[in-house]
Structures are given as structure tokens and as C-alpha cells.
Amino acid sequence: MYFIAPSILSADFSRLAEAVELAEKGGADMVHLDVMDGHFVPSITFGHQLVASLREKTSLPLNVHLMVNNPAKMIPLFIEAGADWLSFHLEASCHIHKDLQTIKEAGRKAGLALNPATPIELLSEVLEDLDFVIIMTVNPGWGGQKFIPATKNKINRLSQILAGKKLPALIAVDGGVKLSNLAELFELGMNIAICGSSVYSAPDPVSEIKKMKAIAQDFNRRIHQEK
């Protein structure tokens, strides 16, 4: 129920395979990859070829977040490249249900991402189709931004909606997630902690991931005890 997903957006781009290896050594549950096209967001990062290359280097699930215009064109490429979890932005898709079904029919986890100012109510018609939701807690496009405090309420409200409807979708949080706020965000309803600069800018990324993983494991134990 609680996972740590280091984001290689904040790693050294010339050493991304090593960044994935550090995630493995730290006991991370998955690796997060932010794909940016220079249109939906100002920055450009990497494409499906890199995902395919990293797929050969690790057994960890690859969680690919498409920050792109017209995700329908990109989704098949990243499915073929080996993405295990694949999300796109609600704000960027003209045919959300169709795009989600393309992912699910390929046997992958399908998710939607929401910018900080996008209301969670816009998810209402597709909540049952989602495996996860990414709540952006910074404006997308750059790593290392400060967490937007107002998004805490958004995380908690979505958690309550999912629980009330007894839906299994997980909540991922992307932006400003770090060791000091990890437990609080888990308490609010976050399931997947996407951690970028807090991991890869740390003096010892492996140690940082291990500390985060210990907190996640503590929450997992708590859930099992409650059951």
C-alpha cells in the first residue's frame, strides 16, 4: 500500500543507469520517469528509447509519467518500451477513457496526473478505470521545486473519495516530497512517494531511500495490524 519511487529527473542525466542502480540498492519499489516534450511543459527530458534501455538494466517497475501534449500518440511507444505503470495528464488528453483503455489492454497500470490547480472532481467519470492518480504538488516542468501547501487538502479529499466509493486506485504525490514530510503525506492518503531532488541531491542517495523505505514499511505494518 505504501511505496517509494525515486524520480531520475533529478539525477545526473549522463549517469541514469547508475541512478537506477542506486534506487535498487536503497530498496525502492519502482523508478519514476518524467517524460517532458517542451510543449505541455517547458522542459524536454527523454523519450521511449531511454525507457527501453533502462528496462534492460533493472527489474524494478518503471513508472512513466507523460507530461506531453497528445498523449495518445506517445502511449503505444512507451508500452512497447516496457513501462509498467503509465500515466498522462488529464489536461492534455481529448479522449481520456480511450487512452486509459489502451494502457490497460496492454496489461499495464493506468494512471492520470493532475496539475496543482486542476480539481479532483474532474476525475469523477473515470475513477473506476484508474489504477493510480498522480497529484502534482508543484507546477510540472522542473525538479527541485517547493511543495505547494494547498495541495495537502487535495490529497486528503481524493483519499476520502476513493475510500467512500471503495475504489482501489492508489494516490501518488509528485513534487517536494522528502524525508521530513513523508509520514505526514502518508497520513493524508498518499500511497506512492515520488522523490526526486530529495534523493538524488542527498549526500548519500542510497541511505536516503532506505530511510524513506523504513517509513513506508512502518505504514505497511500498521495497515496489516489494523486488518
URBEL-V528049 format. One line per field, one symbol per residue. ss: DSSP state (H for helix, E for strand, L for the rest). A space follows every 50 residues. Layout:
ss->???
//
This chain:
ss->LLEEEEEHHHLLHHHHHHHHHHHHHHLLLEEEEEEEELLLLLLELLLHHH HHHHHLLLLLEEEEEEELLLHHHHHHHHHHHLLLEEEEEHHHLLLHHHHH HHHHHLLLEEEEEELLLLLHHHHLLLHHHLLEEEEELLLLLLLLLLLLLL HHHHHHHHHHHHHHHLLLLEEEEELLLLHHHHHHHHHHLLLEEEELHHHH LLLLHHHHHHHHHHHHHHHHHHHHHHL
//
